[in-house]
Amino acid sequence: PVLLEEYLLLLHRAKGGTTGSRTRATKYDAGYNSGKEKDRPSGSEPGADDETREVVVQQNRLETILAESAFNQKALRQLNTS
């Protein structure tokens, strides 16, 4: 059951969901941003903010990859012990 919960959380994050932080960035990570001004959240400015958003998107992707790796290692350990 714990492994299943971790897997579902991982799936949620991989599809652009969050665990409660950086919700604005994951909108872009999920592929909704076509780069047009109208797609920007209110209060968002072009320029440096785009760079910040891209860094957060890349960080989210890296965190997802690391979580997948940790999940796979845990699953393998459980398979090896059963």
One Martini backbone bead per residue (centre of mass of N, CA, C, O) as a GRO file, in nm:
protein
   82
    1PRO     BB    1   0.055   0.063  -0.021
    2VAL     BB    2   0.293   0.262  -0.005
    3LEU     BB    3   0.395   0.217  -0.293
    4LEU     BB    4   0.137   0.312  -0.432
    5GLU     BB    5   0.135   0.600  -0.324
    6GLU     BB    6   0.406   0.679  -0.448
    7TYR     BB    7   0.327   0.624  -0.742
    8LEU     BB    8   0.088   0.825  -0.759
    9LEU     BB    9   0.256   1.074  -0.693
   10LEU     BB   10   0.450   1.045  -0.929
   11LEU     BB   11   0.239   1.065  -1.151
   12HIS     BB   12   0.131   1.342  -1.076
   13ARG     BB   13   0.405   1.492  -1.117
   14ALA     BB   14   0.458   1.400  -1.415
   15LYS     BB   15   0.177   1.559  -1.502
   16GLY     BB   16   0.217   1.848  -1.327
   17GLY     BB   17   0.197   1.818  -1.047
   18THR     BB   18   0.178   1.867  -0.693
   19THR     BB   19   0.269   1.901  -0.333
   20GLY     BB   20   0.209   2.244  -0.296
   21SER     BB   21   0.435   2.355  -0.477
   22ARG     BB   22   0.473   2.540  -0.754
   23THR     BB   23   0.201   2.574  -0.925
   24ARG     BB   24   0.274   2.775  -1.150
   25ALA     BB   25   0.501   2.608  -1.291
   26THR     BB   26   0.336   2.345  -1.365
   27LYS     BB   27   0.170   2.465  -1.589
   28TYR     BB   28   0.418   2.468  -1.779
   29ASP     BB   29   0.513   2.173  -1.748
   30ALA     BB   30   0.232   2.062  -1.876
   31GLY     BB   31   0.204   2.247  -2.160
   32TYR     BB   32   0.027   2.532  -2.165
   33ASN     BB   33   0.264   2.697  -2.282
   34SER     BB   34   0.299   2.895  -2.588
   35GLY     BB   35   0.425   3.204  -2.524
   36LYS     BB   36   0.195   3.377  -2.489
   37GLU     BB   37   0.079   3.641  -2.320
   38LYS     BB   38  -0.208   3.519  -2.241
   39ASP     BB   39  -0.064   3.269  -2.075
   40ARG     BB   40  -0.004   3.447  -1.856
   41PRO     BB   41   0.000   3.521  -1.554
   42SER     BB   42  -0.087   3.736  -1.347
   43GLY     BB   43   0.198   3.949  -1.304
   44SER     BB   44   0.358   3.858  -1.541
   45GLU     BB   45   0.680   3.891  -1.682
   46PRO     BB   46   0.884   3.933  -1.913
   47GLY     BB   47   1.200   3.765  -1.912
   48ALA     BB   48   1.325   3.689  -1.618
   49ASP     BB   49   1.075   3.516  -1.549
   50ASP     BB   50   1.129   3.300  -1.763
   51GLU     BB   51   1.389   3.196  -1.637
   52THR     BB   52   1.272   3.114  -1.368
   53ARG     BB   53   1.061   2.919  -1.475
   54GLU     BB   54   1.261   2.728  -1.620
   55VAL     BB   55   1.411   2.642  -1.366
   56VAL     BB   56   1.164   2.517  -1.226
   57VAL     BB   57   1.097   2.313  -1.443
   58GLN     BB   58   1.368   2.164  -1.430
   59GLN     BB   59   1.345   2.092  -1.132
   60ASN     BB   60   1.089   1.921  -1.156
   61ARG     BB   61   1.209   1.711  -1.347
   62LEU     BB   62   1.439   1.621  -1.162
   63GLU     BB   63   1.261   1.533  -0.924
   64THR     BB   64   1.111   1.315  -1.085
   65ILE     BB   65   1.356   1.144  -1.158
   66LEU     BB   66   1.446   1.092  -0.866
   67ALA     BB   67   1.181   0.960  -0.776
   68GLU     BB   68   1.187   0.728  -0.977
   69SER     BB   69   1.449   0.606  -0.880
   70ALA     BB   70   1.365   0.555  -0.588
   71PHE     BB   71   1.123   0.381  -0.654
   72ASN     BB   72   1.274   0.158  -0.813
   73GLN     BB   73   1.462   0.076  -0.582
   74LYS     BB   74   1.240  -0.005  -0.383
   75ALA     BB   75   1.102  -0.215  -0.562
   76LEU     BB   76   1.349  -0.400  -0.594
   77ARG     BB   77   1.389  -0.461  -0.295
   78GLN     BB   78   1.110  -0.592  -0.256
   79LEU     BB   79   1.151  -0.817  -0.465
   80ASN     BB   80   1.416  -0.939  -0.332
   81THR     BB   81   1.263  -1.004  -0.042
   82SER     BB   82   1.018  -1.202  -0.169
   0.00000   0.00000   0.00000
